[in-house]
Amino acid sequence: MNEIEAGILGLAIGDALGVPVEFTSRAQLEAHPVDRMYGHGTYRKPAGTWSDDTSLTLALADSLSSGEIDYCDMMGRFIAWYQDGAYTTDGHRFDIGTTTLTAFQRFLQGAEPTDSGGCAANENGNGSLMRILPITYYLRARDGLILTKDGVDIIHNISSLTHGHPRSRIACVAYCNVAHQILEGRDLIEAVTTGLTEVMEFYSDQPTYASELHRFTCFHTDENGDLVSLTQIDRDDIRSSGYVVDTLDAALWCLVNHEGYPETVLAAVNLGSDTDTTGAVCGSLAGLYYQLRDDPSHKIPEEWLEELGNKEGILGVCRLFDQACEDLKEAKNA
């Protein structure tokens, strides 16, 4: 399994584990925790069905497979999912966030793609965070890193297709840079700490963004200005709603406080509430880390991979995207 498959399959499985229990409370899941892939539940879907998190991630990866950044093309693929059920397990779309839907409607009414996303403080759902992972691979292939001015502008713009507020943009950049640090070979705590510290430093001279960092638990600092490790935060202080801040905090908290893909992703899903997206974001990072290492007990269980809906569709997008990234690397090194 290559790094693109590791991240995207890890995301899809976390998503699918969470779909049947989306909106279920933490207390209910403590009494009856998710411990395997199963179906029905909230959306009455078969086991292995994934949601908008995976669908829009695949749509973005497919767009980037052209080797170019084309925001109209990205929105066109998102709309194909919304209207026609593209990039789904069975040809049917069954879930969409309010802010995302509003952005699509603006685009269809003639708005520029990067002006379509909501910019109000109450439009900070996790709908751009959940799908942003593929740009990490693209920027690594093209530039070798994430935090260039152009790279961050691209991440901001891709977020702004649906979610344009600085808070959502910061979350997307932080997630991508942590993924980058994992792919650089760092251990999990170092990857999270380095990834977040670099983001804080990048935004330090940009007041609009720097003033938002305190809203994230993962960016809290001590009296010396150093990050407070998420390993020191209690589970009861971690929320798992559909708010973008909660999703990033919860995913990173699960990542550094658990070991192995199964344990980590089940911990994310069993936090309750927005279970599919917390599972997806955490699952992508856990997939990147554990699938590319040697311990088989820490990898994605084979039975979960076998139960994943439309796995060949996911792998088909991954193959095209992987080739595009290889082409970018060759062009960079030519």
C-alpha positions as CSV (number, residue, x, y, z in Angstrom):
1,M,0.0,0.0,0.0
2,N,1.5,3.4,-1.0
3,E,1.1,6.6,0.9
4,I,-1.9,7.9,-1.1
5,E,-3.8,4.6,-0.5
6,A,-2.8,4.6,3.1
7,G,-4.2,8.0,3.8
8,I,-7.3,7.8,1.6
9,L,-8.3,4.2,2.6
10,G,-7.6,5.1,6.2
11,L,-10.0,8.0,5.8
12,A,-12.7,6.0,4.1
13,I,-12.6,3.3,6.8
14,G,-12.8,5.8,9.6
15,D,-15.7,7.4,7.8
16,A,-17.5,4.0,7.2
17,L,-17.0,3.0,10.9
18,G,-18.7,6.3,11.9
19,V,-21.6,6.4,9.5
20,P,-24.0,4.0,11.4
21,V,-23.6,5.9,14.6
22,E,-23.5,9.5,13.5
23,F,-25.3,11.8,16.0
24,T,-25.1,9.1,18.7
25,S,-24.1,10.5,22.0
26,R,-20.9,9.7,23.8
27,A,-22.8,8.2,26.7
28,Q,-24.7,5.9,24.4
29,L,-21.4,4.8,22.7
30,E,-19.8,4.2,26.1
31,A,-22.6,1.8,26.8
32,H,-22.5,0.2,23.3
33,P,-19.2,1.1,21.7
34,V,-18.4,0.5,18.0
35,D,-15.9,-2.3,17.8
36,R,-16.2,-3.5,14.2
37,M,-17.6,-2.5,10.8
38,Y,-21.4,-2.8,10.8
39,G,-24.3,-1.4,8.9
40,H,-27.8,0.2,9.2
41,G,-28.0,2.6,12.1
42,T,-28.4,6.3,11.4
43,Y,-28.7,6.1,7.6
44,R,-29.8,2.4,7.3
45,K,-26.9,1.7,5.0
46,P,-24.9,-1.6,4.5
47,A,-21.7,-2.1,6.4
48,G,-18.7,-0.4,4.8
49,T,-20.7,2.5,3.4
50,W,-18.9,5.8,3.4
51,S,-20.2,9.3,3.3
52,D,-19.5,12.8,2.0
53,D,-16.1,12.9,3.7
54,T,-14.7,10.2,1.4
55,S,-16.7,11.2,-1.6
56,L,-15.5,14.8,-1.6
57,T,-11.9,13.6,-0.8
58,L,-12.0,11.4,-3.9
59,A,-13.5,14.3,-6.0
60,L,-10.6,16.5,-5.0
61,A,-8.0,13.8,-5.7
62,D,-9.6,13.2,-9.1
63,S,-9.4,16.9,-9.9
64,L,-5.8,17.1,-8.9
65,S,-5.0,14.1,-11.0
66,S,-4.9,16.5,-14.0
67,G,-1.7,17.9,-12.5
68,E,-3.2,21.4,-12.3
69,I,-5.1,23.5,-9.7
70,D,-8.5,24.2,-11.2
71,Y,-11.1,25.4,-8.7
72,C,-13.9,25.3,-11.2
73,D,-13.1,21.7,-12.0
74,M,-13.1,20.9,-8.3
75,M,-16.5,22.4,-7.8
76,G,-17.8,20.7,-10.8
77,R,-16.8,17.3,-9.4
78,F,-18.3,18.2,-6.0
79,I,-21.5,19.1,-7.8
80,A,-21.4,15.8,-9.6
81,W,-21.4,14.1,-6.2
82,Y,-24.2,16.3,-5.0
83,Q,-26.5,16.0,-8.0
84,D,-25.6,12.6,-9.5
85,G,-24.1,10.5,-6.8
86,A,-20.6,10.4,-8.3
87,Y,-17.8,9.2,-6.0
88,T,-20.2,7.2,-3.7
89,T,-20.4,3.5,-2.7
90,D,-23.7,2.9,-4.6
91,G,-24.5,5.9,-6.8
92,H,-26.6,7.6,-4.1
93,R,-25.6,10.6,-2.1
94,F,-27.2,10.6,1.4
95,D,-25.7,13.4,3.5
96,I,-24.6,17.0,3.0
97,G,-23.8,19.8,5.4
98,T,-25.7,23.0,5.3
99,T,-22.7,25.3,4.7
100,T,-21.5,23.0,1.9
101,L,-25.0,22.9,0.3
102,T,-25.2,26.7,0.4
103,A,-21.8,27.0,-1.2
104,F,-22.9,24.7,-4.1
105,Q,-26.0,26.8,-4.6
106,R,-24.0,30.0,-4.8
107,F,-21.6,28.4,-7.3
108,L,-24.5,27.2,-9.4
109,Q,-26.0,30.7,-9.4
110,G,-22.8,32.1,-10.8
111,A,-20.4,32.9,-8.0
112,E,-16.7,32.4,-8.5
113,P,-15.6,29.0,-6.9
114,T,-13.4,30.5,-4.3
115,D,-16.1,33.1,-3.4
116,S,-18.7,30.4,-2.9
117,G,-17.9,29.3,0.6
118,G,-19.4,30.9,3.7
119,C,-17.2,33.3,5.6
120,A,-19.3,33.9,8.7
121,A,-18.2,32.7,12.1
122,N,-21.2,30.4,12.3
123,E,-20.2,28.7,9.0
124,N,-17.2,26.9,10.5
125,G,-18.4,23.3,10.1
126,N,-15.9,20.6,9.2
127,G,-16.9,20.3,5.6
128,S,-13.6,21.5,4.1
129,L,-11.4,19.9,6.7
130,M,-12.8,16.4,5.9
131,R,-11.9,16.5,2.2
132,I,-8.6,18.5,2.2
133,L,-6.1,15.7,2.5
134,P,-5.3,15.2,-1.2
135,I,-3.7,18.6,-1.6
136,T,-1.0,17.5,0.9
137,Y,0.2,14.9,-1.6
138,Y,0.0,17.4,-4.5
139,L,2.1,20.0,-2.7
140,R,4.6,17.5,-1.4
141,A,5.1,16.2,-5.0
142,R,5.3,19.7,-6.5
143,D,7.2,21.6,-3.8
144,G,8.4,19.1,-1.2
145,L,6.7,21.0,1.6
146,I,3.4,22.6,2.6
147,L,4.0,25.9,4.2
148,T,5.0,28.1,1.3
149,K,2.9,31.2,0.7
150,D,1.6,29.7,-2.5
151,G,0.9,26.3,-0.9
152,V,-1.0,27.9,2.0
153,D,-2.9,30.1,-0.5
154,I,-4.0,27.0,-2.4
155,I,-5.1,25.3,0.8
156,H,-7.1,28.4,1.8
157,N,-8.7,28.6,-1.6
158,I,-9.7,24.9,-1.6
159,S,-11.2,25.3,1.8
160,S,-13.0,28.5,0.6
161,L,-14.9,26.5,-2.1
162,T,-17.2,25.7,0.8
163,H,-15.8,27.2,4.0
164,G,-14.0,30.5,3.7
165,H,-13.6,31.7,7.3
166,P,-10.0,31.9,8.6
167,R,-10.8,29.3,11.3
168,S,-11.7,26.7,8.7
169,R,-8.7,27.7,6.6
170,I,-6.3,27.3,9.6
171,A,-7.7,23.9,10.4
172,C,-7.1,22.7,6.9
173,V,-3.5,24.0,6.8
174,A,-2.8,22.4,10.2
175,Y,-4.2,19.1,9.2
176,C,-2.2,19.1,6.0
177,N,1.1,20.0,7.7
178,V,0.7,17.3,10.4
179,A,0.1,14.8,7.5
180,H,3.2,16.1,5.9
181,Q,5.3,15.7,9.0
182,I,4.0,12.1,9.4
183,L,5.1,11.4,5.8
184,E,8.5,12.9,6.6
185,G,9.0,9.9,9.0
186,R,8.5,11.6,12.4
187,D,6.8,9.8,15.2
188,L,3.3,10.8,16.0
189,I,3.8,13.2,18.9
190,E,6.8,14.9,17.1
191,A,4.7,15.1,13.9
192,V,1.8,16.7,15.6
193,T,4.0,19.1,17.7
194,T,6.2,20.1,14.7
195,G,3.3,20.4,12.3
196,L,1.3,22.7,14.7
197,T,4.3,24.7,15.8
198,E,5.2,25.5,12.2
199,V,1.7,26.6,11.5
200,M,1.7,28.9,14.5
201,E,4.9,30.4,13.3
202,F,3.6,30.8,9.8
203,Y,0.5,32.8,10.9
204,S,2.3,34.7,13.7
205,D,2.6,37.9,11.6
206,Q,-0.9,37.6,10.1
207,P,-3.3,39.1,12.8
208,T,-6.5,37.8,11.1
209,Y,-5.2,34.2,11.5
210,A,-3.1,34.5,14.6
211,S,-6.1,35.8,16.6
212,E,-8.0,32.6,15.8
213,L,-5.4,30.1,17.0
214,H,-6.5,30.3,20.7
215,R,-9.9,28.7,19.7
216,F,-8.2,25.4,19.1
217,T,-7.1,23.2,22.0
218,C,-4.3,21.8,19.9
219,F,-2.8,25.3,19.6
220,H,-2.8,26.1,23.4
221,T,0.5,27.1,24.8
222,D,2.1,27.3,28.2
223,E,3.8,30.4,29.8
224,N,6.9,29.8,27.6
225,G,4.9,29.8,24.4
226,D,5.4,26.1,23.9
227,L,2.5,23.9,22.8
228,V,0.6,22.1,25.6
229,S,0.8,18.5,24.6
230,L,-2.5,16.9,23.7
231,T,-1.4,13.9,25.8
232,Q,-2.0,16.1,28.9
233,I,-5.7,16.8,27.9
234,D,-8.5,14.7,29.4
235,R,-11.0,13.0,27.2
236,D,-13.8,14.8,28.9
237,D,-12.3,18.1,27.6
238,I,-12.4,16.9,24.0
239,R,-15.5,17.6,22.0
240,S,-16.5,15.9,18.8
241,S,-19.2,18.0,17.2
242,G,-19.3,19.0,13.6
243,Y,-17.5,22.3,14.4
244,V,-14.2,22.4,12.6
245,V,-12.2,23.2,15.8
246,D,-13.7,20.2,17.6
247,T,-13.0,17.9,14.7
248,L,-9.3,18.8,14.4
249,D,-8.8,18.7,18.2
250,A,-10.5,15.4,18.6
251,A,-8.7,13.7,15.7
252,L,-5.3,14.8,16.9
253,W,-6.1,14.0,20.5
254,C,-7.0,10.4,19.5
255,L,-4.0,10.1,17.3
256,V,-1.5,10.9,20.1
257,N,-3.3,9.1,22.9
258,H,-3.8,5.7,21.3
259,E,-1.7,3.1,19.6
260,G,-2.4,1.3,16.3
261,Y,-4.9,2.1,13.6
262,P,-7.8,0.1,15.0
263,E,-7.6,1.4,18.6
264,T,-7.0,5.0,17.4
265,V,-9.9,5.1,15.0
266,L,-12.4,3.3,17.2
267,A,-11.5,5.8,19.9
268,A,-12.3,8.6,17.5
269,V,-15.7,7.1,16.5
270,N,-16.6,6.4,20.0
271,L,-16.3,10.0,21.0
272,G,-19.8,10.3,19.5
273,S,-21.7,13.1,17.7
274,D,-20.0,13.7,14.3
275,T,-18.6,10.2,14.3
276,D,-18.0,9.8,10.5
277,T,-15.9,13.0,10.1
278,T,-13.9,12.6,13.4
279,G,-13.3,9.0,12.2
280,A,-12.3,10.1,8.7
281,V,-9.9,12.8,9.7
282,C,-8.3,10.7,12.5
283,G,-8.3,7.6,10.2
284,S,-6.4,9.4,7.4
285,L,-3.6,10.4,9.7
286,A,-3.5,7.0,11.5
287,G,-3.5,5.3,8.1
288,L,-0.6,7.4,7.0
289,Y,1.4,6.5,10.1
290,Y,0.6,2.8,10.7
291,Q,0.1,1.5,7.2
292,L,3.6,2.6,6.2
293,R,5.2,0.8,9.2
294,D,6.1,-2.8,9.8
295,D,3.9,-3.9,12.7
296,P,0.9,-5.8,11.2
297,S,-1.1,-5.6,14.5
298,H,-1.2,-1.8,14.1
299,K,-2.4,-1.7,10.5
300,I,-5.9,-1.5,9.1
301,P,-7.5,-4.9,9.8
302,E,-7.9,-6.9,6.6
303,E,-11.6,-7.6,7.3
304,W,-12.3,-3.8,7.4
305,L,-10.6,-3.4,4.0
306,E,-12.7,-6.3,2.7
307,E,-15.9,-4.8,4.0
308,L,-15.2,-1.3,2.6
309,G,-17.8,-0.3,0.0
310,N,-16.7,0.3,-3.6
311,K,-13.0,-0.2,-2.6
312,E,-12.1,-0.6,-6.3
313,G,-13.6,2.8,-7.0
314,I,-11.4,4.3,-4.3
315,L,-8.3,2.5,-5.5
316,G,-9.0,3.6,-9.1
317,V,-8.9,7.3,-8.1
318,C,-5.8,6.6,-5.9
319,R,-3.9,5.1,-8.9
320,L,-4.6,8.1,-11.2
321,F,-3.7,10.5,-8.5
322,D,-0.5,8.6,-7.6
323,Q,0.6,8.8,-11.2
324,A,-0.1,12.5,-11.3
325,C,2.0,13.1,-8.2
326,E,4.8,11.0,-9.7
327,D,4.7,13.2,-12.8
328,L,4.9,16.3,-10.6
329,K,8.0,14.9,-8.8
330,E,9.6,14.2,-12.1
331,A,8.9,17.7,-13.4
332,K,10.3,19.2,-10.2
333,N,13.5,17.1,-10.5
334,A,14.0,17.6,-14.2
